[in-house]
C-alpha cells in the first residue's frame, strides 16, 4: 500500500500512521521499515522507538545505470549500486517525457525479498522499490523499455531517490 502511494496509485491512506520515520513523507523508506518488521529485523518503528544502535536505520548509497542492451524490440538498462555505506533498501525513480517510440515496460530481476509498485503511462513512469535486506554492491534490477523502431533517443532523464535521499536528474544513455 505504501509503495502504491509513493507512485500515486493510492491516495486513501492515513499519512500520519504510514510515516514510520516521522520525516513528513510517506515513501519507499517507510515500506522498508514494514518489511524489516515483518521479517523480524526490527521490533518497532523509528517513530515509536528511535534506536541508538543503528538497527533499522538506512544507510547511504547511490545508483548508476549501465549501458542498454537491445534484444529485438526491447532495451534493457541495468541498474546497480554505485556507492553504498550500509546498503540500499529503498529506491524511487521518476521518468518524465519519454520520447516517442520508447515506452517503459517494467522492472525485472529484483533482489530477493524486494517489493515494487509502478505507475506508468505513455510518456512517463514512477517506480517505488523496497527491500528488507540491504544491497551493498553489484546489480539491483533491470529497467525494460520497448522501442517502436530502430531509432531510439540518445538519452532519457531519470530522477531517483535512494534510501530517502534525493539525487540529481541523471541522463541515461539509451543507445548501445
N, C-alpha and C positions, 0 to 999 in steps of 0.2 A: 504494500500500500504506500509506503514512504517513497520507494523508488518511482512508483507511478505518479505520485505527487510531484516529485522532482522534475519529471518530464512533462508536466501539465496534462496528464491523463486523468488525474483525480483531483477534485477540489473539496470534497466533503470529508475533511479531516480536521481533528482538533489539534491545531498547530501548537497550542500550549503544552499538550501532553506528548506530542510527537517530537518536539525539540529536546532531545535527550541530553544534549550537551549545553543547553541554555545559551546558545550563541545568537538567538534571534532568527534562525533559519531552520527550515526542515529540508534536509538534503541527504545525499548518499552516506554521509558520515553517521547520521542517526540510524540508518539501516545497518551499518556495520555494527553498532552497539547492540542492536536487536539480535543480529546473527551471533555475536560473541556471547550474548546472554543465553541464547538457545543451546549453543554447544558447550556451555558451562565455563567459558574462559573468564567471564566476569559474573559477579553475583548481584550487582546493582549498577544502575546507570550513572554517568558522571553528574547529572543534575541532582541525584539523590545522595550520592556519597563520593565526593571528589577524592581521588586517590593520590597518595603521595608516592606510591611505588612505581607509577608509570603504567601499570597494567590497565589495559582498556584505553589508554591514550594512543592516538595515531601518530605515526612518525611523519617525516617529511620526505618528499620524493618528487621526481618529475618523470614525465613520459616522453617518448620520442616515437616518431612514425618512420618506419622503414620504407624502402623503395617498393612501389607497387609491382605485383606480379600479375600478368594477364593470362587468363585461361578462358579461351573462347570469348564470350561477351562479358566476362566478369573481370574486374580489377580487385585484387586482394591486397590490402595495405596492412602490414604487421604493425602492432603497437607493442612497445616493450619498455621496460624500466630503464630510464636514462641515468637517474641518480636515486639513491634510496638511503635514508637514515631511519631505520625502524620499519621499513616496508611500506608498500602501497596496498590500501584496502578499500579506498573509495575513489571513484572517478566519475566525473560528469563531462560529457562532450556536447558541444553545440556546433552544428554545421548549418550555415545560412547561405542562401543564394547559390545553391548547387547549380552548376552550368547546365544548359540544355544538352541533352544527350548523355547525361550522367545522373544516375539515381542511386541513393543509398538503399541497399537491400537488407543489411543486418550485420550482426556480430557472430563470429564463430570461434570455437576453441577457447572458451572461457576457462580460467583456472578452476579446479575442483572446489566446490563449495561456494562459488560466487553466484550471485543473483543479478538480474538485469531487468530494466524496463526501458522501452524506447517509444518515441513519438515521432512518426515520420510523415512527411507529405512529399509532394513532387519536388520541391526545391529546398527543403530543409529537414533537419533531423536533430533530435535531442536524445541523448543516451545517458542513463544513470546505472552504474555498476557498483556492487559492494560485495566484500568477502570477509569471512570471519578470520581467515588466516592471511597474514601479510605476504606479499610477493616482494622479494628483495632484489631480484635480478632476473634477466632474461625476458622471454616473451610473456605478454599478458593475454592478448587476444588478437583477432584479425577483424578489420572492417571490410565488408564486402560491398562493392558497388557494381551496378550494371551499366555497361557502356552501350549506347544505342548504335554506335558505328565505330569505325577505326579511329576517328578523331575524338580525343578527349581533351579537356582543359589541361594546361600545364600544371596548375596548382588549384587547390581549394583552401579555404580558410576554416580552421577548426579552433574553437575556444575550449580550453579544458580547465577543470578544477581537479586537483589531486589531493586527497585527504582533507578536503575542505578549503585548500589554499588555491586562490585563483592564479592562473597562468596567463601569459600574453597570448594573443591570437598567433597561431602558427600557420604558415603557408606550407601545405603538404603537397609534395610532388605527386602528380597523378600519371605522369608518363614514364615508361620504363627507361 
